[in-house]
Amino acid sequence: MGKHATHIVWDWNGTLFHDIDAVIGATNSAFAEIGLEPITLETYRELYCVPVPRFYERLMGRMPTEAEWLVMDEAFHRHYSTHRLGCELAEGVHALLEGWQSAGRSQSILSMYGHDELIPIVRDFGIESRFVRVDGRTGPSGGTKSAHMVRHLAAMESVDPARTVVIGDAVDDAVAAQDAGAYAVLYTGGSHSRGSLETAGVPVVDTLAEAVGLAGEITF
């Protein structure tokens, strides 16, 4: 492993952690509390965006007030903490992480899920040792990933952003990668439809195995 080896920054929710059903369940449980109609997975994937308040704007026809956003955000996270308990890692994750590490390449996690909640979940799945760094969100939720990505990469002295590939399930992952000087591959198994992901102008794949395959080639 060295400065010139390809590094992967993995997203967590909707990428390594297959939790889209929990996200939909928590979203609809939260909506019920504030009088919004439930939505389908297809609608969620077509409309979802960050910053998250803009997602609610698409659903409500107006931007939520700060007070409404705080209620929505708290309700979502409260329900998600229950729904996620039935979720597992995405298909093939253990083998992909082991293979990348065994090849002498490095990888890390950057998630917008709260840091204090993320660490024990990663540890419980027995994969913490696969990563040189695991960072969750610190500070308020609902924002974009770019500033977090810049800090994440800067914290790893052996990692060159120009030889880094971000693998995630959201357009925001691609934006964050670009802002940090990295590449991106987007995965259709999470929060966005393929059509939404393709607007980012980066490779879009249907499996994480495809994403890792591209990561091994994309910066050479």
C-alpha positions in Angstrom: 0.0 0.0 0.0 1.4 3.4 -0.9 0.7 6.8 -2.2 0.3 5.6 -5.8 -2.1 2.7 -5.0 -5.8 3.0 -5.7 -7.8 3.8 -2.6 -11.6 3.2 -2.3 -13.8 5.4 -0.2 -17.0 3.4 0.5 -20.3 5.0 1.3 -22.2 3.1 4.0 -26.0 3.4 3.9 -27.4 2.0 0.7 -23.9 0.8 -0.4 -22.1 -1.5 1.9 -25.1 -1.6 4.2 -28.2 -2.7 2.3 -30.8 -0.7 4.2 -33.0 0.8 1.6 -36.1 -1.1 3.0 -35.3 0.3 6.4 -35.0 3.8 4.9 -38.4 3.5 3.2 -40.0 2.1 6.3 -38.6 4.9 8.5 -39.5 7.5 6.0 -43.1 6.4 5.8 -43.3 6.1 9.6 -42.0 9.6 9.9 -44.4 10.9 7.2 -47.3 9.4 9.1 -46.4 11.5 12.1 -46.6 14.7 10.2 -49.6 13.9 7.9 -47.8 13.1 4.7 -48.9 10.2 2.5 -46.5 7.1 2.3 -44.3 6.8 -0.8 -43.1 3.8 -2.7 -39.5 2.8 -3.3 -39.7 3.9 -6.9 -40.9 7.3 -5.9 -38.2 7.6 -3.3 -35.5 6.8 -5.7 -36.8 9.2 -8.3 -37.2 12.2 -5.9 -34.4 11.7 -3.3 -31.7 14.3 -3.2 -29.5 16.2 -0.8 -29.6 18.4 1.1 -32.4 16.3 2.5 -34.8 19.3 3.1 -34.9 19.6 -0.7 -36.2 16.1 -0.9 -39.0 17.1 1.4 -39.6 20.1 -0.7 -40.2 17.8 -3.7 -42.7 15.8 -1.7 -44.5 18.8 0.0 -44.4 21.3 -2.8 -42.6 23.8 -0.6 -39.4 23.9 1.6 -40.2 22.7 5.1 -39.7 25.3 7.8 -36.8 24.8 10.2 -39.2 23.6 12.9 -40.8 21.1 10.5 -37.4 19.9 9.3 -36.3 19.2 12.9 -39.4 17.2 13.6 -39.0 15.2 10.4 -35.4 14.5 10.9 -35.9 13.4 14.5 -38.8 11.1 13.5 -36.9 9.5 10.7 -33.8 8.7 12.8 -36.0 7.4 15.6 -37.8 5.0 13.3 -34.7 4.1 11.3 -32.9 2.9 14.5 -35.6 0.2 14.8 -36.0 -0.6 11.1 -32.3 -1.1 10.4 -32.0 -4.0 12.9 -33.2 -6.4 10.2 -30.7 -5.2 7.6 -27.5 -6.9 6.4 -24.5 -6.0 4.4 -25.0 -5.9 0.6 -24.4 -9.1 -1.3 -20.7 -10.1 -1.6 -19.4 -7.4 0.6 -17.2 -9.6 2.9 -15.4 -11.1 -0.1 -15.0 -7.8 -1.9 -13.5 -6.1 1.1 -11.2 -9.0 1.9 -10.0 -9.2 -1.8 -9.2 -5.5 -2.0 -7.3 -5.6 1.2 -5.5 -8.8 0.4 -4.3 -7.2 -2.9 -2.4 -4.6 -0.8 -4.9 -1.8 -1.5 -6.5 0.5 1.0 -10.1 1.4 1.7 -12.1 3.5 4.1 -15.7 4.4 4.9 -17.2 7.9 4.8 -20.8 8.1 5.8 -23.3 10.8 6.5 -24.8 8.5 9.2 -23.8 9.7 12.7 -20.3 8.7 13.6 -21.1 7.4 17.1 -23.9 5.2 15.6 -21.8 4.0 12.7 -18.7 2.7 14.5 -20.4 0.0 16.5 -22.4 -1.2 13.5 -19.3 -1.6 11.4 -17.6 -3.3 14.3 -20.5 -5.7 14.9 -20.3 -6.9 11.2 -16.7 -7.8 11.8 -15.3 -5.7 9.0 -13.7 -2.8 10.9 -10.2 -4.2 10.3 -10.6 -3.9 6.5 -10.5 -0.1 6.6 -7.7 2.3 7.3 -10.3 4.9 8.5 -14.0 4.9 9.3 -15.7 8.3 9.5 -19.4 9.1 10.1 -21.1 12.4 10.2 -20.3 14.9 12.9 -22.6 17.9 13.4 -26.2 18.4 12.1 -27.7 15.9 9.6 -29.2 16.8 6.3 -26.2 18.4 4.6 -24.0 17.4 1.7 -20.9 15.2 1.7 -18.3 17.4 0.0 -16.6 19.1 2.9 -16.6 15.8 4.8 -14.9 14.1 1.9 -12.2 16.7 1.7 -11.5 16.3 5.4 -11.7 12.5 5.2 -9.1 12.2 2.5 -6.8 14.9 4.0 -6.7 12.8 7.2 -5.1 9.9 5.4 -1.5 10.9 4.5 -0.9 7.8 2.4 -4.0 8.4 0.2 -3.8 10.4 -3.0 -7.2 11.9 -3.9 -6.3 11.7 -7.6 -6.0 7.9 -7.2 -9.1 7.5 -5.1 -12.5 6.1 -6.2 -15.6 6.9 -4.2 -18.2 4.1 -4.4 -21.7 5.2 -3.3 -25.4 5.1 -4.1 -26.2 8.9 -4.5 -25.4 11.7 -6.8 -24.0 13.5 -3.8 -21.2 10.9 -3.6 -20.1 11.8 -7.1 -20.3 15.5 -6.3 -18.2 15.0 -3.2 -15.7 13.0 -5.1 -15.3 15.7 -7.8 -14.9 18.4 -5.1 -12.2 16.4 -3.4 -10.3 15.6 -6.7 -11.3 11.9 -6.7 -13.2 9.6 -9.1 -16.6 8.0 -8.4 -18.6 5.0 -9.3 -22.3 4.9 -8.4 -24.3 1.9 -7.5 -28.0 1.3 -8.2 -28.8 -0.7 -5.1 -29.6 2.2 -2.8 -31.3 5.6 -2.7 -31.4 6.6 -6.4 -32.8 5.3 -9.6 -30.4 4.5 -12.5 -31.7 7.5 -14.4 -31.0 9.8 -11.5 -27.5 8.5 -11.0 -26.7 8.8 -14.7 -27.1 12.6 -14.4 -23.9 12.7 -12.4 -21.8 11.8 -15.5 -19.8 9.0 -13.8 -20.0 5.2 -14.3 -23.2 3.6 -12.9 -23.2 -0.1 -12.0 -25.8 -2.6 -10.7 -23.4 -4.6 -8.4 -20.7 -3.7 -6.0 -18.5 -6.3 -7.7 -18.7 -4.2 -10.9 -17.9 -1.1 -8.9 -14.7 -2.7 -7.4 -13.7 -3.9 -10.8 -13.9 -0.4 -12.2 -12.1 1.0 -9.2 -9.2 -1.3 -10.0 -8.9 0.2 -13.5 -10.2 3.7 -13.4 -7.1 5.6 -12.3 -4.6 3.7 -14.3 
